[in-house]
Amino acid sequence: MYNIMELITAFLISAGVAFLTTPLIKKLAIKVGAVDYPTGRKKHKGVKARLGGLSIVLGVAAGLLFLQPEHPYMTQIIIGGVIVVITGILDDIFGLKPYQKLLGQLIAALVLVSSGLIIDKITMPFFGTIDISSIGLVLTVLWVIGVTNAINLIDGLDGLAAGVSAIGLTSILIIAIMDYRLVVVYLGMVLVGSCLGFLYHNFYPAKIFMGDTGALFLGYSISVISMLGLFKNVALFSFIIPIIIIAVPIFDTIFAIVRRLINKQNIGMADRKHIHYQLIDMGYSHQTAVLIIYAFSGFFGLMAIIFNSATLLASLFILGIIVVAIQLIAELSGVVINGQKPLINSVRKLFGRKQKI
């Protein structure tokens, strides 16, 4: 059984620490030169402090010190998290090269797999539980790095990464409660609390950015707790559930790679074609664009929760709905066929916006 008051207390501690330390982190960031200037793709007004993600880390640490969860892999999880946070701090202050950030993520992922925390089984209809330990190590490393970068890439508008992460983590938390996975519940509680405490300062207009310190840490955390909970359950299509929960950042990243390959561009080259920038270019305000993506994330999170305990027939029906939503993300991300965006144009007509985009 869960101690509800203990969980609520941990949530409040994490949220409170993140909320109270963010102004202090802002002063520290300015002092050490961890700031963002409005140049190129960055359209914010004035110089903004980075490094805000450090307050999320402090909130999580405070919550975990209170809960003191026990797990065979907890030491390695924390070590990996520290490596990712150090990588983010160095990038926010000095500006690391992409391969240097990737190296930090790779080391963190290898620390995890060295402990034995790997994706070793998946559940599929008709086949049951399938042992994939032969490729589990590689798959785990790719999962950790992929999710970490997906959250980092979607961190393009005020409050976007923190809000999307909070929504995804809430979905994981609900599924963990349903499946009685105590350590995931503990981790989910403190992570959601920290995100919300920080979001007060980060929502539009942001007083501070989370920077790579926050984005990398949240991506790493989501990848880890999904392995502890979602990949370990016995639901049909168990391997699909974590992908559904963070479908927006995952598919926005995938479609960005596809788009750049189609256009014969460097896949690591930054652009303004991500879903959040596309919504801005469609005429939506900064705040509205963020709320639309929140709605997308909430939809996918709800679908994952239902999917987790659905029958095979219901699962297939939900997958059909999800495929349509992913198609909409593809169109918003600039991956189109013959210049056509049928879903977007249909939505615009439905709301009285008849012009094609």
HELIX and SHEET records of a PDB file:
HELIX    1   1 ILE A    4  VAL A   32  1                                  29    
HELIX    2   2 GLY A   53  LEU A   67  1                                  15    
HELIX    3   3 MET A   74  PHE A   94  1                                  21    
HELIX    4   4 PRO A   98  SER A  114  1                                  17    
HELIX    5   5 SER A  133  LEU A  153  1                                  21    
HELIX    6   6 LEU A  160  ASP A  179  1                                  20    
HELIX    7   7 LEU A  182  ASN A  202  1                                  21    
HELIX    8   8 GLY A  211  LEU A  228  1                                  18    
HELIX    9   9 LEU A  230  LYS A  232  5                                   3    
HELIX   10  10 ILE A  241  ILE A  245  1                                   5    
HELIX   11  11 ALA A  247  ILE A  262  1                                  16    
HELIX   12  12 ILE A  275  ASP A  281  1                                   7    
HELIX   13  13 HIS A  286  ASN A  308  1                                  23    
HELIX   14  14 LEU A  312  LEU A  332  1                                  21    
HELIX   15  15 PRO A  342  LEU A  350  1                                   9    
SHEET    1   A 2 VAL A  35  ASP A  36  0                                        
SHEET    2   A 2 LYS A  48  ALA A  49 -1                                        
SHEET    1   B 2 LYS A 121  MET A 124  0                                        
SHEET    2   B 2 GLY A 128  ASP A 131 -1                                        
END                                                                             
